[in-house]
Amino acid sequence: METLLSIFSGNFSLRWQDLFDIVLLSLIFYRILLLIRGTRTIPMLMGFVLLLALYLVSLILNLEATQLLLDNLGQSLVLVLVVLFQTDIRNALAQIGVFTLFRESNQQKKDVVDNILQACLVMTQQRIGALIVFEQEVGLKDYSDRGTQLNATVSEPLLLSIFHPTSPLHDGAVIINTKGDLLAAQCILPVSMNSRLSSFLGTRHRAAIGLTEETDAAVLIVSEERKEISLSYRGQLIRGANEDIRKALMEVLSGNIPAAIQDKETKDAARKAATEAAVKITGTSDSTMTSESSEIPANSTQSPDIQTEKN
């Protein structure tokens, strides 16, 4: 009460401890809201809020019978809360702690990525192609709105059913938002018109590169021809072992640029500078440099079997 009076009287001074207190409480309430979001807790809490409002009204209007009833109910309120929310309380207590408070989002990303890569591995074994887009800072609403809206939780069975050749949703890409939810399937991506891309690249790879050229999204590509998983980011294509793809994808989702991408961009910039220098000196570009710059370094080991890849 004294604090409120000091605020209204203009004699209130804000200490750094007060700011820290506000930030800490905000984080705690934010985490609580994340924990109870989508559960039965929200509507039940609304019921308790209504009871509290009714109690305040009974105090103001001096409704003695209502006060007596709510007072008796309040005495056993803690026990009622424990019984009603025992599952939610148990789950919340399991996630309490400094590390889970600030790292749950990273763990959630890892779980989503692991589920997706496991599905991709199965698809490579069954020769099923796929395009899986990870939304970043730049929104992909224009692409997701033109697809089939799903708003579903990502899981291995869901991805396998979507991209199965008999599924009506297998054409196009799926888009996963920053929360790890599968927004839409059957999304059409822009095909890259980069003339330097290898002629062995199929439409699926060119669509993935096209989207990553225009946005900051990352795209996983499953090739049914090569039976491999690759990653496109910043207009580049990363190929390698599945664990290398996983590490690169986790770096991207953590806001970092994978070392492989940085190396490729550095080499591309050096080749471009060398070509421009040759043009200035000789008046024509060196044929060897032109040939080298027409391919992204990540694609230098591609074999002709990609050329026949569909969609």
N, C-alpha and C positions, 0 to 999 in steps of 0.2 A: 504493500500500500504506500509506504514511504517513497518507494521508487517511482510509482505512478504520479504521486504528488509533485516530486521533484521534476519529472518530465513536463508536466503541465505548467509548472511555475517557471520553467526556463533555467533551472539551476542544475540540470542534469549534465554530467560529464561522462563521456564514453571512454572506458579504458580498453587496452588491448585484450585484457582478460574477457571483457564483455563480448568483443568481436569473436574471440576464440570459442566462447561459450555458445554463441549463436551458430557459428559454423559447425561445431560439434553436434549440437542438437539437430541442425538441419540434415546432417549426414545420417544421424541415427533414425530420424523420422523417414528420410528417403529410403533407407535400407528396409525399414519396417513396411513401407508401402510396396516396395518391390517384392518382399516376401509374401505379402497377403494378396497381391494383385492376382486376379483370376481365380481366387479361391472363394469358398463360402463365407470367409471371414468378413468380407466387406459388407454384405447385406445384414449380417448379424450385428456388426458394429454400428450400423445405422440404426438398428433397433435400440441399442443401448444409448445412442445419442438422443433418440426421441424420448426415452425414459428420463434421461438427465434433463432435457428441456422441460418435460412435464413436471419434474421435481422443482425446477426453478420457478415455474409458473405457480405451483402450489405454494411456494414460499412467499412469492410476491402477493398473491391473492389470499393468503392465509387459509388454504384449504386443508383443514386439519386431518380429515379422513384420508385424503390422498397422501399427505405427508406421512401419516402413520404406516400406510401400506408400503410406500416406497422406502421408508426408513427400515422396516423389517426386511424388505427385499435386499437393501443395500448391505445388511449385516452378513448375508450369505453370498454376496456378489462375487467375491474372490473364488469361492468354491464352485459357483456356477460357471465362471469363466474358465477355470481349469478343466471342468468336466466337458464343456462344450468345445473348447479349443485345444484339447489335449494333443491331437495330431499336429496341429499347426504350431503349438508351442514346442513340441518335440523337434519338429523340423527346424524351427527358428533357433533353438538352443544348439542344434548340431552345426549351425552355420555362424554362430557367434564367435568373435575373436578378431584380432587385428588382421590376420592374414586373409581370412575368408571375407572380412568386411571390404577389403580393397582389391582382392584378387579373384573374387568369384567370377567377374566378367571374363577374365583371362581363362579361367578353368572352363567356363561355359563355351568360349570360343574353341578351346582345344577339343571339348567333347563333340561340338558340332562338326569341326574339321575331321575328326577321327571317324565319325559316322559317315560323312560324305566320302572320304577317301576309301573307306571299306566298301561302300557301294560302288565306287569307281573301279576298285580292284575286281569285284565280282563282274562288273560290266565288261572289263577287258577280257576276262576269261570266257565270257559268253559272246564276245564280239558284238557288243552293243555300244553304239556311239552316244555321246552326251555332251551338253554344254551347261555348265553350272556357273552362274554369275554371282559374285559377292559384291553387294553394294557398299560404297564407302561414303565419303563426304558429299560427293555429287549424287543427287537423287536420281533414281531411274524410273520415276513414275510414268514418264512418257512411254517407256517400253513395257512396264508391267501392266499398265492399263490396257494395252492392246493385246495382252495375252489372256489366258484363262485364270481368273482369280481363285486362289486356294486359301491363302492365309493359314497355313498349316505348320505344325511343328516338324522340323526336318528329322527324317529317320531313314535308315537304310532301306527298309521295305518300301517306303513311299517313293524314293528315288528310283528303285528298281522297277516298280510298277509303272511309273510315269514314262521312263525311257524304254520300256519293253516295246519291241517293234509292233506288237499287236495293240498297243495303247493308242487311243486317239490323241493323246497329249505328247507323243514322243517326238514330234517335229518341233524344232525351235529349242529355246533355252529355258531354264528355270532361273528365277531371280530370288536371292536370299538377302534379306535386309540386314542392317547392322545389329539387330537384336537376335539374329539367328533363325528368324522365321522365314518359311518359304512363301513368298508373296504370290507368285504366279508361275504358270508353266505355259509352254507353247508361245514364248515370246520371240519376236523377230529382232535380230540384231543387225546393225549396219555392217555391210561387207567392206573391208578395207580396199581402197583403190591404190594403195602404195605399189608403184611399179617395181620397187626394189625387192619385193617379196619373192621368194622362190616359186618357180612355176610348179613345183611338186606339191604345194600346199593346196588342200581342198577347201571347199566352201566353209566347212565348220571352223577350221583354223583361221580363215580370213575373216569370218564373222567375229570371232573372239578378239582378234587383233584390232578389227575395226572399232569395236566398242571401247577397248582400252586405249585407243588413240584419241577418242573423243571425251572419255570420262576417266576418273581415277579408279574405276572398278577393276577387280581381278576376276579372271575367268579360267576355270578348269575345263580342259578339253579331254574327252575320252575318245580315242581313235579305235574304231572297230577293225581297221585295216592293219595297223601296226600293233594293236593290242597294247597300247601304252597310254599313260596319263601325262599331260603337259599343262603348263601354266602360262597364261598370257597376262602381262602387266606393262603399262606405259608403252604399248605398241610393240613390245618385245615378246619373244616366246622362249620359255625355259623348258628344257627336256633333261631327263636324267632318271635316277632311281626314285622310287616312290617316296623314300624318306627325305631325299633332297627336295622333292616337290612339296612335301609337307612342311619342311623347315622354311622354304621360300614363302609359302602361303601364309604361315604363321607370322613371318616378318612383315608381310604386306598388311595383314589384319591388325598388327600392332602399330602400324603407322610408319614402318621403316621400309627402305628400298633394299631388296636383296642384293648381295654383293655381285651376283651373276648379272643382274640388270645394270648395275653401275658400271661393271666392266664392259658390257656390250655398248652402253651409251658412250663411254669414253672412247672405245675403238671406232664407233660410228662417227663421232665428232672428229677424230684424228683423220679418218679416211676422207671425210668431207672437206676438211681443211687442206689435205694433200691434193685432192682433186681440184679444188678451187685455185690452189697455188699453181698447179700444172696448167690450168686453163689460162691463167694470167701470163705465164711465161711463154708457153708454146702456142697459145691461141686455140688449142684443141685438147680435150681430155685424153689422158692416157688410157688405152683400152684395157690394160690390166686393172687399173684403179677402178674403172667403170664396172668391170665385171665383179670385182670384190665388193663394191658398194651396193650392188644390186641385190645382195642377199644379207639378211640379218644374221649376224654371227651365230646365233643359237641354232640356226637352221642349216649350218654348213655340213652337218653329218646326215642330212635327210636322204633317204633312198627313194627311188621312183615309185614305190608302192603307195605312197600317200597321194599320188596324182589321181588315182581312181577313187579316192574317198568321197562319199556322198554326203551332202548336207552338212 
